[in-house]
Amino acid sequence: MSDDAVAVIEVVRLPHAHGVPLPSYATEGAAGIDLLAAVSEPLVIAPGARALVPTGLRLALPPGHELQVRPRSGFALRHRIVLPNSPGTIDEDFRGYPTPLKNGFG
Ligand SMILES: O=c1ccn([C@H]2C[C@H](O)[C@@H](COP(=O)(O)OP(=O)(O)OP(=O)(O)O)O2)c(=O)[nH]1
């Protein structure tokens, strides 16, 4: 992608996410950006249960863009947690707080 094709996403980190690293690429070749949960203590999702996970972020996509949230395969393997609505869609006009929906599968 050339520099003039880079999309800029405005992100505001909310107070409860203080200290939580901003989303970033884990490696230079990573296809996706790692998104961390803004939680103060471990969030336990029982098998079959669902939870909305706070990101602590508020963002504004540039016109003509969609943001997709996908599960991390290593996380699914180790913790048996998936996103039931994968890929979760964050619409261009969404101005709330993205909360990926997680599902424990036992
Ligand atoms: O995992 C998700 C998926 C979506 N959203 C937010 C951003 C998105 O822009 C909005 C609406 O999502 P979507 O269009 O997928 O849901 P819907 O069921 O079609 O709409 P609604 O929830 O308004 O009924 O909810 C999240 O926070 N987390």
Ligand as a Chemical Component Dictionary entry (heavy atoms), coordinates in Angstrom:
data_LIG
# 
_chem_comp.id                   LIG 
_chem_comp.type                 NON-POLYMER 
_chem_comp.pdbx_formal_charge   0 
_chem_comp.three_letter_code    LIG 
# 
loop_
_chem_comp_atom.comp_id 
_chem_comp_atom.atom_id 
_chem_comp_atom.alt_atom_id 
_chem_comp_atom.type_symbol 
_chem_comp_atom.charge 
_chem_comp_atom.model_Cartn_x 
_chem_comp_atom.model_Cartn_y 
_chem_comp_atom.model_Cartn_z 
_chem_comp_atom.pdbx_ordinal 
LIG O1  O1  O 0 -19.029 -7.258 17.660 1  
LIG C1  C1  C 0 -19.517 -6.129 17.431 2  
LIG C2  C2  C 0 -20.253 -5.851 16.286 3  
LIG C3  C3  C 0 -20.767 -4.577 16.115 4  
LIG N1  N1  N 0 -20.561 -3.615 17.041 5  
LIG C4  C4  C 0 -21.109 -2.254 16.863 6  
LIG C5  C5  C 0 -20.472 -1.525 15.713 7  
LIG C6  C6  C 0 -21.491 -1.587 14.616 8  
LIG O2  O2  O 0 -21.402 -0.440 13.760 9  
LIG C7  C7  C 0 -22.795 -1.671 15.386 10 
LIG C8  C8  C 0 -23.885 -2.386 14.642 11 
LIG O3  O3  O 0 -23.393 -3.653 14.255 12 
LIG P1  P1  P 0 -24.146 -4.526 13.164 13 
LIG O4  O4  O 0 -24.553 -3.643 12.020 14 
LIG O5  O5  O 0 -23.337 -5.733 12.886 15 
LIG O6  O6  O 0 -25.403 -4.989 14.020 16 
LIG P2  P2  P 0 -26.908 -5.048 13.630 17 
LIG O7  O7  O 0 -27.495 -6.190 14.389 18 
LIG O8  O8  O 0 -27.079 -5.070 12.148 19 
LIG O9  O9  O 0 -27.424 -3.669 14.167 20 
LIG P3  P3  P 0 -28.004 -3.280 15.590 21 
LIG O10 O10 O 0 -27.078 -3.840 16.642 22 
LIG O11 O11 O 0 -27.980 -1.780 15.547 23 
LIG O12 O12 O 0 -29.370 -3.890 15.651 24 
LIG O13 O13 O 0 -22.489 -2.369 16.593 25 
LIG C9  C9  C 0 -19.817 -3.881 18.176 26 
LIG O14 O14 O 0 -19.589 -3.023 19.010 27 
LIG N2  N2  N 0 -19.321 -5.139 18.341 28 
# 
loop_
_chem_comp_bond.comp_id 
_chem_comp_bond.atom_id_1 
_chem_comp_bond.atom_id_2 
_chem_comp_bond.value_order 
_chem_comp_bond.pdbx_ordinal 
LIG O1 C1  DOUB 1  
LIG C1 C2  SING 2  
LIG C1 N2  SING 3  
LIG C2 C3  DOUB 4  
LIG C3 N1  SING 5  
LIG N1 C4  SING 6  
LIG N1 C9  SING 7  
LIG C4 C5  SING 8  
LIG C4 O13 SING 9  
LIG C5 C6  SING 10 
LIG C6 O2  SING 11 
LIG C6 C7  SING 12 
LIG C7 C8  SING 13 
LIG C7 O13 SING 14 
LIG C8 O3  SING 15 
LIG O3 P1  SING 16 
LIG P1 O4  DOUB 17 
LIG P1 O5  SING 18 
LIG P1 O6  SING 19 
LIG O6 P2  SING 20 
LIG P2 O7  DOUB 21 
LIG P2 O8  SING 22 
LIG P2 O9  SING 23 
LIG O9 P3  SING 24 
LIG P3 O10 DOUB 25 
LIG P3 O11 SING 26 
LIG P3 O12 SING 27 
LIG C9 O14 DOUB 28 
LIG C9 N2  SING 29 
# 
